[in-house]
């Protein structure tokens, strides 16, 4: 049976919820520029692919993604002014996350994993979860448990050395860099323009922000939107990272929700 909630009939979904008490993954991504070489869907399709593989291992379900995220910031995403990026105001994203959690709880779901694919979403997810838990407590639902996972946080020191042998540039600067490019080369090579890989030095930002966010205010922002070179990316590195993320997240979810004997599957 498919792990994608949206592909199930409501009766099959209802039966699975009642009989199996499944974990449900919800990706919170973004529609954001990722340089000239990657599609704008990276923050949604990468964590969703990881969630689906983990779900296959542990008997979970994957709900439809929240495609739009919070506003791209210059020092971690290039900026919301770059064409193609479509973002939500904080209140709208927080409300969407709250509503999705409450709806899942209404169905009987009591174990939720929010897969964060966009750095700027972090605190909006935390607030959405907090408001959802408050409303659910008011309605007498107290046994629900929620995890927030930023998949990239499962990068081990060994993988970091293998993927960035010359040194890791920080997660903020890795926007559209080696990690995302490698994962997309592994998962969706047809969407990667290998002839356009950025080769410029990392963006050099001051330790503060300036508003409004425009290229004119940020002369150090590369005009291609990528914050670092991705010429050392490869599908092999992408597979290494993907396998590590799937294994690590399956193990973490299994442990947190008390699942048994499911994290080692293929």
N, C-alpha and C positions, 0 to 999 in steps of 0.2 A: 504493500500500500504506500502511496506517496506520502512524503513528509510535509508537503505543502498544504497548509490548511485550506487555501483558496481552491484547491483542486478536489477537495472532498465534498460529498453531499452533506447537507446539514445533519442528516440522520446518522451517517457514518462518523461525522465529527462528534456529535452528541454521545454516541455509543463509546467512542474512544475516550472522551473526557470522563464519562461515568465509570467505565471499566478499568481504565489504566492510569488515571490521574497524571497525564503527561506534562512534562516541561514544555513550555511554549516560548520560542525565540521570536523576538521582534527586532528587526534592524532599524536603527535610527540613523539615517545617512544624510546625504546632501546632494544637491545638483550644483556642482561647482567646477569651475575651470581647473584643469590639471595639466597646464602647459600645452604646447603644440602637438605633443606626441600621444597623449592619452585622452580617452573620452571623458565626458563630464559626469559619468555615472559611477566612477571608481568607489566613492564612499558608500555607495549602496550595494553594488554587485559583489565587491570583495567580501565584506562581512556576511552577506547573505549566502555566498558560496560556502564559507566556513561554517555558518550555522546549519546549512543543509547537510553537510558532511557529518558534523557532530550529531545532528538529529538522527541520521541513519544509524549511527553507532549506539545511541542511548535510547532510541524509541521515542524521540521527542517530535514536536510539530514546529513548523516555521510559519508564522503568520505573515500577511502582506507587510511589506516594509513601509515605514514612514520615509518617504523619498526626499522631502525637503528638510533642510536643517537650519540651524541658526546662522547668522550672517558671517561670512568669511572675513577673517581679520588679516590685515596686511602681513604681520610678522609670523603667521602660521598657515595662511592659505592664499596670500596674494592680494586679497581685498575684494569686497563685495561690489566694487565698481567695475570689475572686469566683465565684459560681455559674456553671456551664457549662464552666469551664476544666478540662481534663483533661490532666495532665502526667505525664512519666516522671521517675523518679529518674535522676541523671546516669549511674550505672553501666548502667542498662537502655538508655538512649538510645545511649551509647557502644557497648555490646555489639551493639545492633541495627545501627548503622551499620557496625561491623566485619564482622558476619556478612553483611550485604547485599553489601558490597564483595568479600568473599572468595567468595561464591556467584557473583557476576558474573564474577570472575576464573576460577573453575572452569569456567564456560561458554566461556571463551576471550576474554571482554571484556578489553581492555587500556587503554581510554580512558574515564574516568568523570568526570562533572561532578556535584557535589553542589550543588543549588540550595537555598540557605538562605533560608527565608522567615520566620524567627523570630529576632530579635536575640539571644535568650538561648541559642540553639543553638551559637553560634560555636565555643566552646572544646570542646564535646562532639564536634562534628564533627572538629575537629583531632585530638582524642585517638582517636576511632574510626578515622580514617584512619591515624594512626601505628601503632596496634595491628594493623590489617589489613595494612599494609605489612610489619610485623615478621613476622607469621605467613606471609605469602606468600613472603617471602625465605627463610624456613625451608623452605618447600615447593619452592623453586627457581624461583619466579616473580618476576622482577626487572624486567621491562620494562613493568610497568603504570604509568600516569601518571594522577593525579587532580587535578582543580581543585575548589576551593570558591568558590562565587560567591554573594554577597549582592546580589541584583538591584538593590536600591535604591542600591548604591554606584556604579552606572553613571549616576547623575543628573548631567548636565553643569551647569556654571555658568549657561549660557543657559536651560536648562530650569528650574533652581532659581529664577531671576529671574521666569520666566513663571508658574510655579505658585505661588510665594510672593512676590509683588511687595512685600509689606510686611515681609519678612524671614523667614528660615528658622528654625524653633523648636528645632532639633536633632533627630536621628533618634530619640533616646530618647523625646522628648515627642511625636513624630509618630505614636505608636501610635493607630490609629483616626482619624487626622487627615486632612488634605487629600489626601495621596498615596494612601493605601489607599482612601479614599472615592472619589476620582476614578477610580482604576483599576477599582474595583468598578462604578461608574456606567457605565464604558465596556464592561467585560466581562460583568457580570451585573447589569444595572439592576433586574431583577425582585427581587433580593435586598436592595436598598437601600431603607431607609425614609427617604425624603427629607424627610418631615415631622418627623423626630426628630433632625435634625443638631445636634450639640452646638454651643452658641454661647458657652460660658463661657471665661474667660481660661485660659492655660496653667497646669497644675499647678505649684505652687511648692514644691519639695522641698528639704530641707536636704542638705548634702553628705555624708550618711552613711546607713546602713541601720539599721532596727530590727526585731528579731525577737521574737515571731512577727509575721508580716505580716497586719495586720488594719486595717479602716477606723478603728478606735479608736486605733491607734498612729500612723495617718497622717491627721490631720484635714485636711490640705491636698489629699488625694486626692479628686477629684470622684466623687460617688456614682454617676454614670452609667458609670464605667469608662474613659471617653475622657480623654486627658491634655491635649487641646487642641481648640479649635474647628475644625469642618470645614465651616462655612457657605460658604466660598469654593470648595469642591470642585465639579467639573463633569466631565461625560463628555468634553468637549473636552480638558481637562487630562489626563484619564486616557488618552486616545488619544495625546496628545503623549508622555507618559511611557512608555506601552507600546511605541510605535514606537521610542523612543530605547533602551529596555532591550533589545528584540529585536535592533536593529542593533548595539548595542555589544557584547552578549554573543556574538552570532554572529561578530563580528569577532575578539573575544578568543579564543574557542574555536578558530576557524579558524587563528589565528596560533599558539596554544600546541600544537595537535596537528598542525600542518603540513598542514592540508587545503588544497585548491586550488580557487579559482574558485567557491566556494559561498556566501560570506557576503552576497552582494548580492541573493539571490533574493527572490521575492515572498512 
